[in-house]
């Protein structure tokens, strides 16, 4: 255990392109109540895999595990559903606004965790 662990508010931003380890991290932190997840549902691409070269020179990738959250939830095929759903719009981005980042800042200033 760390002597002085960070105990402040944590917000994790996710979207439809978040996958793999980023999903596992967001899901775990969300599930244990340590962070608020903001954005859009993730892609659900969190399968552990191995890669082997076949005698022909071709490669085969195959599932080798099924990562789970601390409470046993499988993220693969499901994704991480944010606590606060906020999407990005083309108009907002063209205007220099990032609605997800703004929501995260607001949550840190005024939110619970």
N, C-alpha and C positions, 0 to 999 in steps of 0.2 A: 504493500500500500504506500501511496505517496504521502509525504508529510503535509503538503499543502495542496490538495487537489482543487481543481477549478470547480466551483459550486454555483457559478453564475448561470444566466439564461443561455440556452443553446437553441439555435434555429438551424435546421438543415433544409436547403432548397433542393427540390427534385423536379423532374419533368419526364416526359415520355421517352427521352433518350438516356435516362439514368438506368444503369443496369449493373449486374455483377456485384462486385464488392461494394459499390456505392449503395446499392439496394440493401445489402446485408447490414451495412453500418446504419443506414437510416431506419430500417425496420427494428433493429436491436435497440437503438437509442430511444425510438418512439415507444416500443413495447415496455421498456423498463421505466418510462416516464421521465427520462433525462433530457429529452429534446422535443421541440415542436417541429413537425415536418410540414413544410409549406410548398405549394406548387401544384403540379399535375401528377396523376397516377403514373408510376414507373412502368417500364416495359415488361417486368417479370422474367428477366433473363439472368437467372442466378444459379445455373447448374454447374457443378464441378465437373470437369472433363479432363481426360487424358488424350494425348496425341501419340500415335505410334507410326513408324514407317513400315510399310509392308514389303515383302520380298520383291515385289514388282516396282518398288520406288514410289508407289502411291502412298498417301497418308490417310489414316483413319482416326477420326476423333470420336470418342464415345463417352457417354455419361459414366462418371466414376463416383459420384456422391450426390447427396441431396441436402444442401445447406438448410439449416433451420434457425429460427430466431431463438432467443433464450427460453421461450415458452413452447417451442416445438412447431411453430408455424412455418410452412414451406412457402417461400416467396416465388419460386420458379412457377411461371404460368399464371401467377396471381398479381404480382407487382405489389408495390407499397402504396396504400391509399393515404394521401396527406391528411393531417389534422385540419388544415385550412387549405381549401382548394382555390388556387389563384392561377389564372392563365395569362399568357402574354398575347398581345394583339399587335398586328403589323402597325396599325396607326399609333399605338402607344410607343412602340420601339422607334418608329420614325420621328416621333416627337421627343425622343430622348428619355422616355420613361420606361422603367422596368418594374411592372406591378408586383412581381414576386419579391424582388429586393425591397421595394417599399413596404410590402406587407411584413417582411422579416424584420425590418428596422422598427416598424410600429409595434410588432409583437415584443421585441426586446425592450423597447421603452416602456410599454404598458402591460405586457402579458404576464402570465403566471410563471412560466418556466423559461 
